[in-house]
C-alpha cells in the first residue's frame, strides 16, 4: 500500500541548507529515525509515491532538527515551546503560546515552519479511508435461498 524510502543526507542538506553548519550526517539520520516514528515509513502507510514520502519525511526531519538542534554552531537549542506570539527588545521579553483554535497534534507541528509545511502537505493522508468489508449473503432458515 505505502512505500519505504531511505534518508539521503546530501539531498536533505541541499533542501534545508540552514542546517548544514549545525546538523551533521549522524544527527540528521537520527532525526530522520525520529521522524519515521511519527510518519510511517514501513510500507504500510497511506503515501504511495516515493517522492512525496521522501519530501514529507524530509520536512519532518527538518522540524525535529529545528526543535532539538542548535540554531548556531556551539549554541544551545531553543527551549521555547510554541510559536512566538509577542516579543520586545528593551529588557528582552518573549512570549510563546499554542493557538487556542488548533488541536494539540497540530500545535506540535506548527512550532516551526517545517512542521507547518509538513502538516499542510500531509493533510490528504490524514483523512479517513473507507475499506469495505467482505460482503456475506443473508443468512436465513435452512432451504432459504441466498
C-alpha positions as CSV (number, residue, x, y, z in Angstrom):
1,X,0.0,0.0,0.0
2,X,2.6,2.6,1.0
3,X,6.3,3.0,0.2
4,X,9.6,2.9,2.0
5,X,12.3,5.5,1.4
6,X,15.9,5.9,2.5
7,X,17.3,9.1,4.0
8,X,19.7,11.0,1.8
9,X,21.7,13.5,3.9
10,X,23.1,15.3,0.8
11,X,19.7,15.9,-0.6
12,X,18.3,16.9,2.8
13,X,21.1,19.3,3.4
14,X,20.7,20.8,-0.1
15,X,17.0,21.3,0.5
16,X,17.5,22.7,4.0
17,X,20.9,24.5,3.9
18,X,20.2,26.3,7.2
19,X,21.1,23.1,9.0
20,X,24.4,22.5,7.1
21,X,26.6,24.1,9.8
22,X,24.7,22.7,12.8
23,X,23.4,19.2,12.0
24,X,25.9,16.6,10.9
25,X,25.0,13.5,8.9
26,X,24.7,11.2,12.0
27,X,22.4,13.7,13.8
28,X,20.3,14.1,10.7
29,X,20.0,10.3,10.4
30,X,18.9,10.1,14.0
31,X,16.3,12.9,13.4
32,X,15.1,11.0,10.4
33,X,14.6,7.9,12.6
34,X,12.5,10.1,15.0
35,X,10.5,11.4,12.0
36,X,9.7,7.8,10.9
37,X,8.2,7.1,14.4
38,X,5.8,10.0,13.7
39,X,5.2,9.3,9.9
40,X,5.1,5.7,8.8
41,X,8.0,4.6,6.6
42,X,7.4,0.8,6.7
43,X,5.4,0.3,3.5
44,X,2.1,0.3,5.4
45,X,1.3,4.0,5.3
46,X,-1.1,5.9,3.0
47,X,1.6,7.5,0.8
48,X,2.2,5.5,-2.4
49,X,4.5,7.9,-4.2
50,X,8.2,7.7,-3.1
51,X,8.9,11.3,-4.0
52,X,6.0,12.6,-1.8
53,X,7.0,10.2,1.0
54,X,10.6,11.4,1.0
55,X,9.5,15.1,0.9
56,X,7.2,14.6,3.9
57,X,9.9,12.8,5.9
58,X,12.5,15.4,5.0
59,X,10.1,18.2,6.2
60,X,9.5,16.3,9.4
61,X,13.3,15.7,9.8
62,X,13.9,19.4,9.5
63,X,11.1,20.0,12.0
64,X,12.8,17.7,14.5
65,X,16.2,19.3,13.8
66,X,14.7,22.7,14.4
67,X,13.3,21.6,17.7
68,X,16.3,19.7,19.0
69,X,19.3,21.0,17.1
70,X,21.2,24.2,18.0
71,X,20.4,27.1,15.7
72,X,24.0,28.2,15.5
73,X,27.1,26.0,15.9
74,X,28.1,25.9,19.6
75,X,24.8,27.4,20.8
76,X,22.1,25.6,22.8
77,X,18.8,24.5,21.2
78,X,15.9,26.8,22.0
79,X,13.7,25.7,24.9
80,X,10.7,27.8,23.8
81,X,7.7,25.6,23.2
82,X,5.0,27.0,20.8
83,X,5.1,29.9,18.4
84,X,6.4,33.3,19.4
85,X,3.3,35.4,20.0
86,X,4.9,38.5,21.4
87,X,8.4,40.0,21.6
88,X,10.0,43.2,22.7
89,X,13.6,44.5,22.7
90,X,14.0,46.6,25.8
91,X,14.8,44.3,28.7
92,X,14.2,41.4,26.3
93,X,10.8,39.8,26.6
94,X,9.4,36.9,24.5
95,X,6.1,35.1,24.9
96,X,5.2,31.9,23.2
97,X,1.9,30.1,23.1
98,X,-0.1,27.5,21.3
99,X,-3.0,28.9,19.4
100,X,-6.3,28.2,21.2
101,X,-8.1,27.1,18.0
102,X,-5.9,24.2,16.9
103,X,-5.7,20.6,18.0
104,X,-2.8,19.5,20.3
105,X,-1.4,17.5,17.5
106,X,-1.4,20.4,15.1
107,X,0.1,22.7,17.7
108,X,3.2,20.5,18.0
109,X,3.7,20.7,14.2
110,X,3.2,24.4,13.8
111,X,6.0,25.3,16.2
112,X,8.3,25.5,13.2
113,X,7.9,26.5,9.6
114,X,9.0,22.9,8.6
115,X,6.4,21.3,10.8
116,X,3.7,23.7,9.5
117,X,4.7,22.8,5.9
118,X,4.6,19.1,6.8
119,X,1.1,19.5,8.5
120,X,-0.2,21.1,5.3
121,X,1.4,18.7,2.9
122,X,0.3,15.6,4.9
123,X,-3.3,16.8,5.1
124,X,-4.6,14.5,2.2
125,X,-3.1,11.5,4.1
126,X,-4.8,12.3,7.4
127,X,-8.3,11.8,6.0
128,X,-10.3,8.6,6.8
129,X,-10.1,5.9,4.2
130,X,-13.1,3.6,3.8
131,X,-12.2,0.0,3.3
132,X,-15.3,-2.1,2.6
133,X,-15.7,-5.3,4.4
134,X,-16.3,-8.7,2.8
135,X,-20.0,-9.0,1.9
136,X,-21.8,-12.1,3.0
137,X,-25.2,-13.2,1.9
138,X,-28.2,-13.0,4.0
139,X,-28.4,-16.0,6.4
140,X,-31.9,-17.4,6.8
141,X,-33.6,-20.7,7.7
142,X,-32.5,-23.9,6.0
143,X,-33.6,-24.1,2.5
144,X,-34.0,-20.3,2.2
145,X,-32.2,-19.1,-0.9
146,X,-29.3,-16.7,-0.5
